[in-house]
């Protein structure tokens, strides 16, 4: 089951059932293979998201996929409900929807974070972040949630069943670049972190650079 720790640390725990434990043990037994695959995919993702890579390299110094370490593997119990994607073509966040490779809906990482509408004078950032999958069948899945200690800043489909999220988390060491790999088919989450941190970070800095149609300054 996916749980949010109230002290603000983004940590996910499995249900204490033997089924969940066995699932995690099976995943962990292939972690070396998964890490090799992840590093290759992350290097490609960093190349495709060069603006995010450059943005964080300026804060923490140069890094690459091999510098990320697997921090946590867990199962996901997604929150699922009937809901069509409300982000339509005239919405300023519409260009930032992430289409599924085979047309099974879209992934949304920004609309929960960024509050923008006609009746709001100035857009602003909400404290929490979500990764939402609006499937083609009209169902909505909340796959990932984070409190005010971090933010999801980029996302991309690696293939039809794996979605990668890039962002950061603030801990006692500072602001740390992170990567979350979501297996949407098997509902497995792998959380990766960079050992390098920055002592300070403006939460709006990358979003203002990314979301051109919304001014959060």
C-alpha positions, 0 to 999 in steps of 0.5 A: 500500500502506498503511504505518505510519511507525515514528517514529510519524508517521501518514503513508501512502505509495502503492506506487511502481508507475506504477498507484498514481502514476497513481491519485494523480495522478487524485485530486489533479487533482480535489482542489479539487472534493473539498475543496469537497465535504469542507468541506460534509460536515465542517460537517454532521459537526461539527454532528452531532457537537457534543460533539466540536466543543465539546470541541476548540473548548475546547482550540484555539478556534473552528473550522469545516470550511473551517479544515481543509486537505487534507494527504494523498491516498493509496490504501488496501491494506486488510487483509481477512480472514474474521471476523464482528463480535465486538461483540455486543449485551451488549458495552459497546461495542455502542452505538457501532458505526456501521451502514452506511447500506444494511445492509452491516455496521458500522464499528468505531473503538473496540474495538481502542482500548479494552480491556474484558472481564469478566476485566479489573478496570479498562478501559484504552486500548491505544496504537494505534487502528484503523478496522475495517469488519465487512461483511455478507458476513462479511469484516473490513477494516482500513481505517485504523491509527494508532500511539500519537501519536493517536486516532480519537474519532468516526466517521460514514457520509456515504453508503454509500461514504464514512466520515468519522473525527474525532480528533487527532494529536500532532506537534511543534506540539502536539495537532491535530484531524484528519479522515480521509475513507475512500472504502470503494468505491475505497479512497482515503484523504484526510487533513485537518488543522486548523492550530490545535493545543493544547499539552496534551491528556488522551487519555482526556478525550473517550473518557470523555465519549463511552463512557458505559458504560466508565470509563477515569478 
